[in-house]
Amino acid sequence: MLDKPSYADEVIDALRERKANLDFDNLLWRRKIPSSPMTGNHGWFVESNSGGNERWFVRKANGVTVRKAMPRDFLEALEEKASLDPREIKHDFQLTDHGLAAWYARTYSDVLWKVSRSNRNASLIGVSRENQDS
C-alpha cells in the first residue's frame, strides 16, 4: 500500500461492518482528485483486485462516510463509451441499493450519465446521457 488516508483503520472497520466484498489484505486506495484543482477533502476510493468489481467511496469530515461507488466494470464502460475522465465525476449513485440497478454519474459540469447492464445480456453495459438539454 503506497498511499492511504490517515483514518484507513477506521474505514476498514466500517467496510467490514458493511460486509464489503474486498480483500482487506490487498486494498487499493485512490485519492479522489477532481480534474480542475479544488481545495478541500474530496475523499478516497478503495477496492481490491480480488474483490470483483466492487468499489467504495470513503471520506472523513464530521464522522466517517462509507458508501458503495460505481463498480469497476461500469466505470470502465463510462470512460470508454462517453470518453469521460473519472476525475470529472462529482458524484456517483444508485437510485436503489440493488446489484442490478443502474448507476448514475454527475459531472462537475452537471452532466448526468446513466450506466446500466442489460437484463438480456449481462455482459453488455449501456451508457447514456440523461440530461440532453444541458
C-alpha positions in Angstrom: 0.0 0.0 0.0 1.7 3.2 -1.1 -0.8 5.8 -0.2 -3.9 5.7 2.0 -5.8 8.0 4.3 -4.7 8.6 7.9 -8.1 7.2 9.0 -7.7 3.9 7.0 -8.1 1.7 10.0 -11.4 3.3 10.9 -12.6 2.9 7.3 -11.6 -0.8 7.2 -13.7 -1.4 10.3 -16.6 0.3 8.7 -16.2 -1.6 5.4 -16.1 -4.9 7.4 -19.3 -3.9 9.2 -20.9 -3.2 5.8 -19.8 -6.6 4.6 -17.8 -5.2 1.7 -16.6 -7.8 -0.8 -13.0 -6.8 -0.7 -9.7 -8.5 0.0 -8.7 -6.5 3.1 -5.1 -7.6 3.0 -4.7 -6.1 -0.5 -6.7 -2.9 -0.7 -6.0 -0.4 -3.4 -6.6 3.2 -2.3 -7.1 6.0 -4.8 -7.5 9.6 -3.7 -10.4 11.4 -5.3 -8.8 14.3 -7.3 -11.1 16.5 -9.4 -9.8 17.3 -12.9 -10.0 21.0 -12.1 -7.9 21.9 -9.0 -10.2 22.4 -6.0 -9.4 22.8 -2.3 -10.9 20.5 0.2 -11.2 16.9 1.4 -12.6 15.0 -1.6 -12.2 11.5 -0.1 -10.9 8.3 -1.4 -11.9 5.2 -3.4 -11.0 1.8 -2.2 -11.1 -1.5 -4.0 -9.1 -4.7 -4.3 -8.0 -6.8 -7.3 -9.7 -9.9 -5.9 -12.9 -8.2 -4.7 -14.6 -8.4 -8.0 -15.8 -5.1 -9.4 -16.8 -3.7 -6.1 -15.5 -0.2 -5.2 -16.2 2.0 -2.2 -16.0 5.8 -1.6 -14.8 6.8 1.8 -14.3 10.2 3.4 -13.8 11.6 6.9 -15.3 15.0 7.8 -17.9 15.1 10.5 -17.7 11.4 11.0 -16.7 8.7 8.5 -18.6 8.3 5.3 -18.5 4.8 3.7 -20.7 4.1 0.6 -20.6 1.9 -2.4 -19.2 3.5 -5.5 -19.8 2.7 -9.2 -18.4 -0.8 -9.8 -15.1 -1.0 -11.8 -16.7 -2.5 -14.9 -19.3 0.2 -15.1 -16.7 2.9 -14.6 -14.6 1.5 -17.4 -17.6 1.4 -19.7 -18.4 5.0 -18.9 -14.8 6.0 -19.6 -14.8 4.2 -22.9 -18.3 4.9 -24.3 -18.6 8.5 -23.0 -14.9 9.5 -23.3 -15.2 10.6 -19.7 -12.2 11.1 -17.4 -13.3 9.7 -14.0 -11.8 12.8 -12.4 -14.7 14.7 -14.0 -17.2 12.8 -11.9 -18.5 14.8 -9.0 -20.8 12.1 -7.6 -21.9 8.6 -8.5 -25.0 6.9 -7.1 -27.8 4.4 -7.5 -31.5 5.2 -7.1 -32.0 1.8 -5.4 -29.4 -0.2 -3.5 -29.6 -3.3 -5.7 -26.8 -5.0 -7.6 -28.7 -4.9 -10.9 -29.8 -1.3 -10.6 -28.4 1.3 -12.9 -25.6 3.7 -11.7 -25.6 7.4 -12.4 -22.6 9.7 -12.6 -23.0 13.5 -12.3 -20.0 15.5 -13.5 -18.7 18.8 -12.2 -20.2 20.4 -15.3 -23.6 19.0 -14.2 -23.9 16.4 -17.0 -25.8 13.3 -15.8 -24.8 9.9 -17.2 -26.6 6.6 -16.7 -24.7 3.3 -16.8 -26.7 0.1 -16.7 -26.4 -3.6 -17.5 -28.8 -5.2 -20.0 -31.2 -7.7 -18.5 -30.9 -9.9 -21.6 -27.1 -9.8 -21.9 -25.3 -9.5 -18.6 -22.0 -8.7 -20.2 -23.4 -5.7 -22.1 -23.1 -2.4 -20.3 -25.0 0.6 -21.7 -24.1 4.2 -21.2 -26.5 7.1 -21.9 -26.6 10.8 -21.2 -29.7 11.6 -19.1 -29.9 15.4 -19.3 -29.6 16.1 -23.0 -30.9 19.7 -22.7 -28.0 20.9 -20.5 
